[in-house]
Amino acid sequence: TGCLFFITFYIVGIAMMEGVNVFLEEEVVGRPSDQWWTSGYAGSTNFAGTNEGGGVLPTLQGYYGSVARTWVTLFRAISGADWSAFAAPMASMNRFWSVVWLLYIFCALFGMVNVVIGTVVDIVRKPLPSDRALRLAAEQKEERALTALLVQHLAKLGTDDDSRMSRKVLGHILELPSVVKQMNDFGVDLEHLEDVIELVGVEGHGGITARVAARRLLSLRGEAKS
């Protein structure tokens, strides 16, 4: 839509400037123009500015005397100014230009409305985080928090290996009041502690890492009671 608007802006500006320049050449130099879109009303309008009301030649030159002036005029017309004041001098040349101005204003407004609507639709259609993604993010946050808590208490125990926990060490940590409270907040009941440790599954003498223990403990939400 933006590209189409700028193409329209460019073409209309060039056409208007050319039409005005041909007309001015006819009026000032006196050479008849064979271009139908610039003739038809030249004999009945005060173009030169000799009567009381003034003419439109200075206005035409000011609004459409060059490409830059024409584009500025077209921009002002769609940016809040009274576009009919810009269209009137050209309409006095030939009413064909009134139609051109109406089509230009319609296309410009239509293009701007489309841009606004497109922007709003893009914002509305922007994918929001799914429930699953939000739930996964919350679970990962809880896992990190529980892992940090287990590592903290494991370090306080001063075991030979502060990266892994044996069944006995895990049981001791899970009996600590701060850990029990945290597990209750996470929805894991430690009332039957032996069952919980069994479900966590501490393998052999190698023990289990705090991260794995945290993940498995959080997966037991509600299972320990049953």
Secondary structure in CASP SS format (residue, H / E / C, confidence):
PFRMAT SS
TARGET T0000
AUTHOR 0000-0000-0000
METHOD secondary structure of the structure
MODEL  1
T C 1.00
G H 1.00
C H 1.00
L H 1.00
F H 1.00
F H 1.00
I H 1.00
T H 1.00
F H 1.00
Y H 1.00
I H 1.00
V H 1.00
G H 1.00
I H 1.00
A H 1.00
M H 1.00
M H 1.00
E H 1.00
G H 1.00
V H 1.00
N H 1.00
V H 1.00
F H 1.00
L H 1.00
E H 1.00
E H 1.00
E H 1.00
V H 1.00
V H 1.00
G C 1.00
R C 1.00
P C 1.00
S C 1.00
D C 1.00
Q C 1.00
W H 1.00
W H 1.00
T H 1.00
S C 1.00
G C 1.00
Y C 1.00
A C 1.00
G C 1.00
S C 1.00
T C 1.00
N C 1.00
F C 1.00
A C 1.00
G C 1.00
T C 1.00
N C 1.00
E C 1.00
G C 1.00
G C 1.00
G C 1.00
V C 1.00
L H 1.00
P H 1.00
T H 1.00
L H 1.00
Q H 1.00
G H 1.00
Y H 1.00
Y H 1.00
G C 1.00
S C 1.00
V H 1.00
A H 1.00
R H 1.00
T H 1.00
W H 1.00
V H 1.00
T H 1.00
L H 1.00
F H 1.00
R H 1.00
A H 1.00
I C 1.00
S C 1.00
G C 1.00
A C 1.00
D C 1.00
W H 1.00
S H 1.00
A H 1.00
F H 1.00
A H 1.00
A H 1.00
P H 1.00
M H 1.00
A H 1.00
S H 1.00
M H 1.00
N C 1.00
R C 1.00
F H 1.00
W H 1.00
S H 1.00
V H 1.00
V H 1.00
W H 1.00
L H 1.00
L H 1.00
Y H 1.00
I H 1.00
F H 1.00
C H 1.00
A H 1.00
L H 1.00
F H 1.00
G H 1.00
M H 1.00
V H 1.00
N H 1.00
V H 1.00
V H 1.00
I H 1.00
G H 1.00
T H 1.00
V H 1.00
V H 1.00
D H 1.00
I H 1.00
V H 1.00
R H 1.00
K C 1.00
P C 1.00
L C 1.00
P C 1.00
S C 1.00
D H 1.00
R H 1.00
A H 1.00
L H 1.00
R H 1.00
L H 1.00
A H 1.00
A H 1.00
E H 1.00
Q H 1.00
K H 1.00
E H 1.00
E H 1.00
R H 1.00
A H 1.00
L H 1.00
T H 1.00
A H 1.00
L H 1.00
L H 1.00
V H 1.00
Q H 1.00
H H 1.00
L H 1.00
A H 1.00
K H 1.00
L H 1.00
G C 1.00
T C 1.00
D C 1.00
D C 1.00
D C 1.00
S C 1.00
R E 1.00
M E 1.00
S C 1.00
R H 1.00
K H 1.00
V H 1.00
L H 1.00
G H 1.00
H H 1.00
I H 1.00
L H 1.00
E C 1.00
L C 1.00
P H 1.00
S H 1.00
V H 1.00
V H 1.00
K H 1.00
Q H 1.00
M H 1.00
N H 1.00
D H 1.00
F H 1.00
G C 1.00
V C 1.00
D C 1.00
L C 1.00
E C 1.00
H C 1.00
L H 1.00
E H 1.00
D H 1.00
V H 1.00
I H 1.00
E H 1.00
L H 1.00
V H 1.00
G C 1.00
V C 1.00
E C 1.00
G C 1.00
H C 1.00
G C 1.00
G C 1.00
I E 1.00
T E 1.00
A H 1.00
R H 1.00
V H 1.00
A H 1.00
A H 1.00
R H 1.00
R H 1.00
L H 1.00
L H 1.00
S C 1.00
L C 1.00
R C 1.00
G C 1.00
E C 1.00
A C 1.00
K C 1.00
S C 1.00
END
